[in-house]
Amino acid sequence: MTRTTKSPWSIRLATGTAALAVAACVTALAAPQASATVTSITIAPGLSLGAHSYGTTCSYTVTAQVDDNSKTVYFYESGQGSTGFAQAQPANGIATATWTPSSTNVKYVYAFQPNATTAAAQPVDVGTGINLGSSCAAT
């Protein structure tokens, strides 16, 4: 009968390698997944006349800067569900949408990407709008 023995060095190497592999797996599974984030949101004010910056019958360009081009950006106003008024696929870190305020009760416009922990918000002052073509009277 032949007896095979392993040297203490080879046993320590095998044990160390197994422990390292387990540690790597645990670290990979425990690491938080990167989430898409809207880093800022702006709304081009257009040419508004009157007491308010935005009017209900007028349209404005909303721009969101993001850190993940692979996730759709959803735009919505306060009081709307997160399906909102528009969605856009970003390119080069920018997503844009056209917004027409739905009422004078809107206080914020938001942009977010799926799996993000927060949405970016832009406060707005909306009045009753009269669309004059190249400008908006927001009273």
Biotite code that builds the C-alpha atoms (Angstrom):
import biotite.structure as struc

atoms = struc.array([
    struc.Atom([0.000, 0.000, 0.000], chain_id="A", res_id=1, res_name="MET", atom_name="CA", element="C"),
    struc.Atom([1.284, 3.384, -0.972], chain_id="A", res_id=2, res_name="THR", atom_name="CA", element="C"),
    struc.Atom([0.585, 6.316, 1.231], chain_id="A", res_id=3, res_name="ARG", atom_name="CA", element="C"),
    struc.Atom([0.471, 9.826, -0.227], chain_id="A", res_id=4, res_name="THR", atom_name="CA", element="C"),
    struc.Atom([1.068, 12.766, 2.026], chain_id="A", res_id=5, res_name="THR", atom_name="CA", element="C"),
    struc.Atom([1.036, 16.422, 1.293], chain_id="A", res_id=6, res_name="LYS", atom_name="CA", element="C"),
    struc.Atom([3.595, 18.802, 2.597], chain_id="A", res_id=7, res_name="SER", atom_name="CA", element="C"),
    struc.Atom([2.427, 21.421, 5.128], chain_id="A", res_id=8, res_name="PRO", atom_name="CA", element="C"),
    struc.Atom([3.284, 24.134, 2.574], chain_id="A", res_id=9, res_name="TRP", atom_name="CA", element="C"),
    struc.Atom([0.857, 22.763, -0.042], chain_id="A", res_id=10, res_name="SER", atom_name="CA", element="C"),
    struc.Atom([-1.907, 22.430, 2.569], chain_id="A", res_id=11, res_name="ILE", atom_name="CA", element="C"),
    struc.Atom([-1.428, 26.049, 3.683], chain_id="A", res_id=12, res_name="ARG", atom_name="CA", element="C"),
    struc.Atom([-1.426, 27.211, 0.051], chain_id="A", res_id=13, res_name="LEU", atom_name="CA", element="C"),
    struc.Atom([-4.680, 25.377, -0.721], chain_id="A", res_id=14, res_name="ALA", atom_name="CA", element="C"),
    struc.Atom([-6.332, 26.664, 2.470], chain_id="A", res_id=15, res_name="THR", atom_name="CA", element="C"),
    struc.Atom([-5.184, 30.222, 1.817], chain_id="A", res_id=16, res_name="GLY", atom_name="CA", element="C"),
    struc.Atom([-6.371, 30.113, -1.778], chain_id="A", res_id=17, res_name="THR", atom_name="CA", element="C"),
    struc.Atom([-9.806, 28.838, -0.732], chain_id="A", res_id=18, res_name="ALA", atom_name="CA", element="C"),
    struc.Atom([-10.113, 31.509, 1.953], chain_id="A", res_id=19, res_name="ALA", atom_name="CA", element="C"),
    struc.Atom([-9.130, 34.205, -0.526], chain_id="A", res_id=20, res_name="LEU", atom_name="CA", element="C"),
    struc.Atom([-11.731, 32.974, -3.025], chain_id="A", res_id=21, res_name="ALA", atom_name="CA", element="C"),
    struc.Atom([-14.465, 33.001, -0.362], chain_id="A", res_id=22, res_name="VAL", atom_name="CA", element="C"),
    struc.Atom([-13.477, 36.511, 0.733], chain_id="A", res_id=23, res_name="ALA", atom_name="CA", element="C"),
    struc.Atom([-13.570, 37.759, -2.865], chain_id="A", res_id=24, res_name="ALA", atom_name="CA", element="C"),
    struc.Atom([-17.054, 36.315, -3.405], chain_id="A", res_id=25, res_name="CYS", atom_name="CA", element="C"),
    struc.Atom([-18.396, 37.815, -0.184], chain_id="A", res_id=26, res_name="VAL", atom_name="CA", element="C"),
    struc.Atom([-16.925, 41.215, -1.045], chain_id="A", res_id=27, res_name="THR", atom_name="CA", element="C"),
    struc.Atom([-18.411, 41.156, -4.549], chain_id="A", res_id=28, res_name="ALA", atom_name="CA", element="C"),
    struc.Atom([-21.850, 40.190, -3.267], chain_id="A", res_id=29, res_name="LEU", atom_name="CA", element="C"),
    struc.Atom([-21.814, 42.694, -0.412], chain_id="A", res_id=30, res_name="ALA", atom_name="CA", element="C"),
    struc.Atom([-20.611, 45.636, -2.504], chain_id="A", res_id=31, res_name="ALA", atom_name="CA", element="C"),
    struc.Atom([-23.377, 48.115, -3.303], chain_id="A", res_id=32, res_name="PRO", atom_name="CA", element="C"),
    struc.Atom([-24.473, 48.157, -6.900], chain_id="A", res_id=33, res_name="GLN", atom_name="CA", element="C"),
    struc.Atom([-23.836, 51.384, -8.779], chain_id="A", res_id=34, res_name="ALA", atom_name="CA", element="C"),
    struc.Atom([-27.025, 53.310, -9.341], chain_id="A", res_id=35, res_name="SER", atom_name="CA", element="C"),
    struc.Atom([-27.875, 55.766, -12.031], chain_id="A", res_id=36, res_name="ALA", atom_name="CA", element="C"),
    struc.Atom([-28.188, 59.309, -10.771], chain_id="A", res_id=37, res_name="THR", atom_name="CA", element="C"),
    struc.Atom([-29.490, 62.571, -12.157], chain_id="A", res_id=38, res_name="VAL", atom_name="CA", element="C"),
    struc.Atom([-26.861, 65.042, -10.999], chain_id="A", res_id=39, res_name="THR", atom_name="CA", element="C"),
    struc.Atom([-28.731, 68.243, -11.922], chain_id="A", res_id=40, res_name="SER", atom_name="CA", element="C"),
    struc.Atom([-31.879, 69.544, -13.596], chain_id="A", res_id=41, res_name="ILE", atom_name="CA", element="C"),
    struc.Atom([-32.479, 72.892, -15.282], chain_id="A", res_id=42, res_name="THR", atom_name="CA", element="C"),
    struc.Atom([-35.444, 74.435, -17.074], chain_id="A", res_id=43, res_name="ILE", atom_name="CA", element="C"),
    struc.Atom([-34.919, 77.008, -19.803], chain_id="A", res_id=44, res_name="ALA", atom_name="CA", element="C"),
    struc.Atom([-37.229, 79.874, -18.817], chain_id="A", res_id=45, res_name="PRO", atom_name="CA", element="C"),
    struc.Atom([-37.990, 81.080, -22.323], chain_id="A", res_id=46, res_name="GLY", atom_name="CA", element="C"),
    struc.Atom([-39.272, 84.602, -22.803], chain_id="A", res_id=47, res_name="LEU", atom_name="CA", element="C"),
    struc.Atom([-41.884, 85.066, -20.084], chain_id="A", res_id=48, res_name="SER", atom_name="CA", element="C"),
    struc.Atom([-43.854, 88.228, -19.470], chain_id="A", res_id=49, res_name="LEU", atom_name="CA", element="C"),
    struc.Atom([-45.741, 88.729, -16.233], chain_id="A", res_id=50, res_name="GLY", atom_name="CA", element="C"),
    struc.Atom([-45.435, 87.833, -12.581], chain_id="A", res_id=51, res_name="ALA", atom_name="CA", element="C"),
    struc.Atom([-44.432, 84.156, -13.004], chain_id="A", res_id=52, res_name="HIS", atom_name="CA", element="C"),
    struc.Atom([-41.475, 82.415, -14.628], chain_id="A", res_id=53, res_name="SER", atom_name="CA", element="C"),
    struc.Atom([-43.570, 79.717, -16.327], chain_id="A", res_id=54, res_name="TYR", atom_name="CA", element="C"),
    struc.Atom([-47.084, 79.609, -17.813], chain_id="A", res_id=55, res_name="GLY", atom_name="CA", element="C"),
    struc.Atom([-49.574, 76.748, -18.151], chain_id="A", res_id=56, res_name="THR", atom_name="CA", element="C"),
    struc.Atom([-50.058, 76.845, -21.928], chain_id="A", res_id=57, res_name="THR", atom_name="CA", element="C"),
    struc.Atom([-46.402, 77.423, -22.757], chain_id="A", res_id=58, res_name="CYS", atom_name="CA", element="C"),
    struc.Atom([-43.635, 74.878, -23.322], chain_id="A", res_id=59, res_name="SER", atom_name="CA", element="C"),
    struc.Atom([-40.125, 74.781, -21.863], chain_id="A", res_id=60, res_name="TYR", atom_name="CA", element="C"),
    struc.Atom([-37.014, 72.650, -22.340], chain_id="A", res_id=61, res_name="THR", atom_name="CA", element="C"),
    struc.Atom([-36.011, 70.616, -19.285], chain_id="A", res_id=62, res_name="VAL", atom_name="CA", element="C"),
    struc.Atom([-32.412, 69.339, -19.193], chain_id="A", res_id=63, res_name="THR", atom_name="CA", element="C"),
    struc.Atom([-31.091, 66.665, -16.850], chain_id="A", res_id=64, res_name="ALA", atom_name="CA", element="C"),
    struc.Atom([-27.419, 65.828, -16.424], chain_id="A", res_id=65, res_name="GLN", atom_name="CA", element="C"),
    struc.Atom([-26.790, 62.175, -15.538], chain_id="A", res_id=66, res_name="VAL", atom_name="CA", element="C"),
    struc.Atom([-23.922, 59.864, -14.684], chain_id="A", res_id=67, res_name="ASP", atom_name="CA", element="C"),
    struc.Atom([-25.309, 56.818, -16.522], chain_id="A", res_id=68, res_name="ASP", atom_name="CA", element="C"),
    struc.Atom([-26.265, 56.971, -20.213], chain_id="A", res_id=69, res_name="ASN", atom_name="CA", element="C"),
    struc.Atom([-27.699, 53.445, -20.185], chain_id="A", res_id=70, res_name="SER", atom_name="CA", element="C"),
    struc.Atom([-30.778, 54.287, -18.067], chain_id="A", res_id=71, res_name="LYS", atom_name="CA", element="C"),
    struc.Atom([-33.834, 56.216, -19.232], chain_id="A", res_id=72, res_name="THR", atom_name="CA", element="C"),
    struc.Atom([-34.530, 59.540, -17.493], chain_id="A", res_id=73, res_name="VAL", atom_name="CA", element="C"),
    struc.Atom([-38.115, 60.112, -16.343], chain_id="A", res_id=74, res_name="TYR", atom_name="CA", element="C"),
    struc.Atom([-39.419, 63.675, -15.935], chain_id="A", res_id=75, res_name="PHE", atom_name="CA", element="C"),
    struc.Atom([-42.438, 64.557, -13.809], chain_id="A", res_id=76, res_name="TYR", atom_name="CA", element="C"),
    struc.Atom([-43.963, 67.490, -11.986], chain_id="A", res_id=77, res_name="GLU", atom_name="CA", element="C"),
    struc.Atom([-45.191, 67.666, -8.401], chain_id="A", res_id=78, res_name="SER", atom_name="CA", element="C"),
    struc.Atom([-48.541, 65.927, -8.098], chain_id="A", res_id=79, res_name="GLY", atom_name="CA", element="C"),
    struc.Atom([-47.822, 63.548, -10.996], chain_id="A", res_id=80, res_name="GLN", atom_name="CA", element="C"),
    struc.Atom([-46.793, 59.966, -10.614], chain_id="A", res_id=81, res_name="GLY", atom_name="CA", element="C"),
    struc.Atom([-43.261, 59.038, -11.575], chain_id="A", res_id=82, res_name="SER", atom_name="CA", element="C"),
    struc.Atom([-44.414, 58.073, -15.090], chain_id="A", res_id=83, res_name="THR", atom_name="CA", element="C"),
    struc.Atom([-44.581, 61.826, -15.561], chain_id="A", res_id=84, res_name="GLY", atom_name="CA", element="C"),
    struc.Atom([-44.789, 64.019, -18.620], chain_id="A", res_id=85, res_name="PHE", atom_name="CA", element="C"),
    struc.Atom([-41.776, 62.668, -20.531], chain_id="A", res_id=86, res_name="ALA", atom_name="CA", element="C"),
    struc.Atom([-38.965, 60.169, -20.681], chain_id="A", res_id=87, res_name="GLN", atom_name="CA", element="C"),
    struc.Atom([-35.704, 60.422, -22.581], chain_id="A", res_id=88, res_name="ALA", atom_name="CA", element="C"),
    struc.Atom([-32.615, 58.333, -23.239], chain_id="A", res_id=89, res_name="GLN", atom_name="CA", element="C"),
    struc.Atom([-29.529, 60.350, -22.310], chain_id="A", res_id=90, res_name="PRO", atom_name="CA", element="C"),
    struc.Atom([-26.573, 60.891, -24.630], chain_id="A", res_id=91, res_name="ALA", atom_name="CA", element="C"),
    struc.Atom([-23.217, 62.243, -23.464], chain_id="A", res_id=92, res_name="ASN", atom_name="CA", element="C"),
    struc.Atom([-24.633, 62.659, -19.950], chain_id="A", res_id=93, res_name="GLY", atom_name="CA", element="C"),
    struc.Atom([-27.590, 64.838, -21.026], chain_id="A", res_id=94, res_name="ILE", atom_name="CA", element="C"),
    struc.Atom([-31.320, 64.085, -21.375], chain_id="A", res_id=95, res_name="ALA", atom_name="CA", element="C"),
    struc.Atom([-33.869, 66.672, -22.503], chain_id="A", res_id=96, res_name="THR", atom_name="CA", element="C"),
    struc.Atom([-37.649, 66.863, -22.562], chain_id="A", res_id=97, res_name="ALA", atom_name="CA", element="C"),
    struc.Atom([-40.332, 69.405, -23.319], chain_id="A", res_id=98, res_name="THR", atom_name="CA", element="C"),
    struc.Atom([-42.515, 70.451, -20.393], chain_id="A", res_id=99, res_name="TRP", atom_name="CA", element="C"),
    struc.Atom([-45.859, 72.241, -20.496], chain_id="A", res_id=100, res_name="THR", atom_name="CA", element="C"),
    struc.Atom([-47.039, 72.932, -16.932], chain_id="A", res_id=101, res_name="PRO", atom_name="CA", element="C"),
    struc.Atom([-50.301, 71.106, -16.237], chain_id="A", res_id=102, res_name="SER", atom_name="CA", element="C"),
    struc.Atom([-51.572, 73.590, -13.624], chain_id="A", res_id=103, res_name="SER", atom_name="CA", element="C"),
    struc.Atom([-50.638, 76.578, -11.515], chain_id="A", res_id=104, res_name="THR", atom_name="CA", element="C"),
    struc.Atom([-50.299, 74.227, -8.507], chain_id="A", res_id=105, res_name="ASN", atom_name="CA", element="C"),
    struc.Atom([-47.025, 72.742, -9.794], chain_id="A", res_id=106, res_name="VAL", atom_name="CA", element="C"),
    struc.Atom([-44.197, 73.610, -7.388], chain_id="A", res_id=107, res_name="LYS", atom_name="CA", element="C"),
    struc.Atom([-41.378, 71.301, -8.588], chain_id="A", res_id=108, res_name="TYR", atom_name="CA", element="C"),
    struc.Atom([-40.213, 69.498, -11.715], chain_id="A", res_id=109, res_name="VAL", atom_name="CA", element="C"),
    struc.Atom([-38.273, 66.280, -11.090], chain_id="A", res_id=110, res_name="TYR", atom_name="CA", element="C"),
    struc.Atom([-35.965, 64.009, -13.068], chain_id="A", res_id=111, res_name="ALA", atom_name="CA", element="C"),
    struc.Atom([-34.832, 60.549, -12.018], chain_id="A", res_id=112, res_name="PHE", atom_name="CA", element="C"),
    struc.Atom([-33.336, 57.320, -13.323], chain_id="A", res_id=113, res_name="GLN", atom_name="CA", element="C"),
    struc.Atom([-34.349, 53.804, -12.240], chain_id="A", res_id=114, res_name="PRO", atom_name="CA", element="C"),
    struc.Atom([-32.484, 52.422, -9.198], chain_id="A", res_id=115, res_name="ASN", atom_name="CA", element="C"),
    struc.Atom([-31.517, 55.918, -8.040], chain_id="A", res_id=116, res_name="ALA", atom_name="CA", element="C"),
    struc.Atom([-31.978, 56.742, -4.389], chain_id="A", res_id=117, res_name="THR", atom_name="CA", element="C"),
    struc.Atom([-33.189, 60.292, -5.072], chain_id="A", res_id=118, res_name="THR", atom_name="CA", element="C"),
    struc.Atom([-34.663, 62.436, -7.822], chain_id="A", res_id=119, res_name="ALA", atom_name="CA", element="C"),
    struc.Atom([-33.281, 65.833, -8.799], chain_id="A", res_id=120, res_name="ALA", atom_name="CA", element="C"),
    struc.Atom([-35.788, 68.633, -8.218], chain_id="A", res_id=121, res_name="ALA", atom_name="CA", element="C"),
    struc.Atom([-36.148, 72.118, -9.667], chain_id="A", res_id=122, res_name="GLN", atom_name="CA", element="C"),
    struc.Atom([-38.541, 74.577, -7.977], chain_id="A", res_id=123, res_name="PRO", atom_name="CA", element="C"),
    struc.Atom([-40.889, 76.364, -10.374], chain_id="A", res_id=124, res_name="VAL", atom_name="CA", element="C"),
    struc.Atom([-43.245, 79.338, -10.176], chain_id="A", res_id=125, res_name="ASP", atom_name="CA", element="C"),
    struc.Atom([-46.175, 78.626, -12.531], chain_id="A", res_id=126, res_name="VAL", atom_name="CA", element="C"),
    struc.Atom([-48.917, 81.076, -13.416], chain_id="A", res_id=127, res_name="GLY", atom_name="CA", element="C"),
    struc.Atom([-51.782, 80.990, -15.881], chain_id="A", res_id=128, res_name="THR", atom_name="CA", element="C"),
    struc.Atom([-50.100, 81.212, -19.251], chain_id="A", res_id=129, res_name="GLY", atom_name="CA", element="C"),
    struc.Atom([-51.056, 82.791, -22.532], chain_id="A", res_id=130, res_name="ILE", atom_name="CA", element="C"),
    struc.Atom([-48.885, 81.409, -25.295], chain_id="A", res_id=131, res_name="ASN", atom_name="CA", element="C"),
    struc.Atom([-47.914, 84.293, -27.587], chain_id="A", res_id=132, res_name="LEU", atom_name="CA", element="C"),
    struc.Atom([-45.831, 82.136, -29.919], chain_id="A", res_id=133, res_name="GLY", atom_name="CA", element="C"),
    struc.Atom([-42.321, 83.419, -29.275], chain_id="A", res_id=134, res_name="SER", atom_name="CA", element="C"),
    struc.Atom([-43.090, 84.404, -25.665], chain_id="A", res_id=135, res_name="SER", atom_name="CA", element="C"),
    struc.Atom([-45.446, 83.572, -22.823], chain_id="A", res_id=136, res_name="CYS", atom_name="CA", element="C"),
    struc.Atom([-47.548, 85.866, -20.662], chain_id="A", res_id=137, res_name="ALA", atom_name="CA", element="C"),
    struc.Atom([-47.648, 84.141, -17.259], chain_id="A", res_id=138, res_name="ALA", atom_name="CA", element="C"),
    struc.Atom([-49.999, 85.945, -14.908], chain_id="A", res_id=139, res_name="THR", atom_name="CA", element="C"),
])
